[in-house]
Amino acid sequence: MAIWGFIGGIMIAGVYAIPVVATFAILTWTLWLSRFAVITAAISGACTGILSTSTLAGEALDFQLIPIAGCIGGVVAAFMTGIYSGKLRQWGYGSEVAMGKTWQFSLRDLFVRFTIATALLAAWMFALAGYFQT
């Protein structure tokens, strides 16, 4: 019987993980925080764990499980990102300098990042306006 709860929990977490992880990934790229990928993955995993558990929280679920779910989500996401980042560095994709490319700041890059961040903000405003509309 516990296996069905585990499978259901993964499905509910997946519903929340897609927008949360996508938001953190876009913000990490937009704000040039790629070197902090493990930290942002841990934060997005913790937020996903907290959101998915808090929706189930009620009389049937003890509120002490919410911080535990946040910790588990953060640790698992950070661990998996660390493994993936290590593989990328091992294959030579860890930095552009290792690949022989140099990066130079440009206004085009800044405008692209600003446009994507604005579209992300607009998408969240649209989603939240539909959620809070009475």
C-alpha positions as CSV (number, residue, x, y, z in Angstrom):
1,M,0.0,0.0,0.0
2,A,2.9,2.3,0.7
3,I,4.1,2.0,-2.9
4,W,1.0,3.7,-4.1
5,G,1.6,6.6,-1.8
6,F,5.1,6.9,-3.0
7,I,4.0,6.8,-6.7
8,G,1.3,9.4,-6.0
9,G,3.8,11.6,-4.1
10,I,6.1,11.6,-7.1
11,M,3.3,12.5,-9.4
12,I,2.2,15.4,-7.2
13,A,5.8,16.6,-6.8
14,G,6.2,16.4,-10.6
15,V,3.3,18.8,-11.1
16,Y,4.9,21.4,-8.8
17,A,8.5,20.6,-9.9
18,I,8.0,21.6,-13.6
19,P,7.2,25.3,-13.0
20,V,9.4,25.7,-9.9
21,V,12.5,24.1,-11.5
22,A,11.9,25.9,-14.8
23,T,11.7,29.2,-13.0
24,F,14.9,28.6,-11.0
25,A,16.7,27.4,-14.1
26,I,15.7,30.5,-16.1
27,L,16.5,32.9,-13.3
28,T,19.9,31.2,-12.8
29,W,20.7,31.6,-16.5
30,T,19.2,35.2,-16.7
31,L,21.2,36.5,-13.7
32,W,24.5,34.8,-14.8
33,L,24.5,32.5,-11.7
34,S,25.5,29.3,-13.6
35,R,28.4,28.6,-11.1
36,F,25.8,28.3,-8.3
37,A,23.8,25.6,-10.1
38,V,24.0,23.2,-7.1
39,I,22.7,25.9,-4.7
40,T,19.8,26.9,-7.0
41,A,19.0,23.3,-7.6
42,A,18.8,22.7,-3.8
43,I,16.6,25.7,-3.3
44,S,14.2,24.6,-6.2
45,G,14.1,21.1,-4.8
46,A,13.3,22.4,-1.3
47,C,10.6,24.6,-2.7
48,T,9.1,21.7,-4.6
49,G,9.1,19.5,-1.6
50,I,7.5,22.1,0.6
51,L,4.8,23.0,-2.0
52,S,3.9,19.4,-2.9
53,T,3.7,18.4,0.8
54,S,1.8,21.5,2.0
55,T,-1.0,20.9,-0.5
56,L,-1.6,17.5,1.1
57,A,-1.2,18.9,4.6
58,G,-4.4,18.6,6.5
59,E,-5.7,16.5,9.2
60,A,-4.4,13.4,7.6
61,L,-0.9,14.7,7.3
62,D,1.2,15.9,10.1
63,F,2.8,19.4,9.6
64,Q,6.1,18.1,10.7
65,L,6.5,16.3,7.4
66,I,6.6,19.6,5.5
67,P,10.2,20.6,6.6
68,I,11.3,17.0,6.1
69,A,10.0,17.0,2.6
70,G,11.8,20.3,1.9
71,C,15.1,18.9,3.2
72,I,14.8,15.7,1.2
73,G,13.9,17.7,-2.0
74,G,16.8,20.0,-1.5
75,V,19.4,17.3,-0.7
76,V,18.3,15.1,-3.6
77,A,18.3,18.0,-6.1
78,A,21.7,19.2,-5.0
79,F,23.2,15.7,-5.1
80,M,21.9,15.0,-8.6
81,T,23.0,18.4,-9.9
82,G,26.4,17.9,-8.3
83,I,26.8,14.5,-10.1
84,Y,25.6,16.0,-13.4
85,S,27.9,19.0,-13.1
86,G,30.9,16.7,-12.3
87,K,30.2,14.7,-15.4
88,L,30.0,17.9,-17.5
89,R,33.4,19.1,-16.1
90,Q,34.8,15.7,-16.7
91,W,33.7,15.8,-20.4
92,G,35.1,19.3,-20.8
93,Y,31.8,21.1,-20.9
94,G,32.3,22.8,-17.5
95,S,33.5,26.1,-18.8
96,E,33.7,27.9,-22.1
97,V,37.4,28.5,-21.6
98,A,38.0,24.7,-21.5
99,M,36.1,24.5,-24.8
100,G,38.3,27.2,-26.4
101,K,35.6,29.8,-26.5
102,T,35.7,33.1,-24.7
103,W,32.6,34.9,-23.6
104,Q,32.2,38.7,-23.9
105,F,29.4,40.7,-22.5
106,S,27.1,42.3,-25.1
107,L,24.0,44.4,-25.1
108,R,22.3,41.8,-27.2
109,D,22.8,39.2,-24.6
110,L,21.6,41.5,-21.9
111,F,18.4,42.3,-23.8
112,V,17.7,38.6,-24.5
113,R,18.1,37.8,-20.9
114,F,15.9,40.7,-19.8
115,T,13.2,39.8,-22.3
116,I,13.1,36.2,-21.1
117,A,13.0,37.3,-17.5
118,T,10.1,39.6,-18.3
119,A,8.2,36.8,-20.1
120,L,8.8,34.6,-17.1
121,L,7.3,37.3,-14.8
122,A,4.4,37.8,-17.1
123,A,3.7,34.0,-17.2
124,W,3.7,33.9,-13.4
125,M,1.4,36.9,-13.1
126,F,-1.0,35.4,-15.6
127,A,-1.0,32.1,-13.7
128,L,-1.5,33.7,-10.3
129,A,-4.2,36.1,-11.6
130,G,-6.2,33.0,-12.8
131,Y,-5.6,31.3,-9.5
132,F,-6.7,34.2,-7.3
133,Q,-9.6,35.3,-9.5
134,T,-13.0,34.9,-7.7
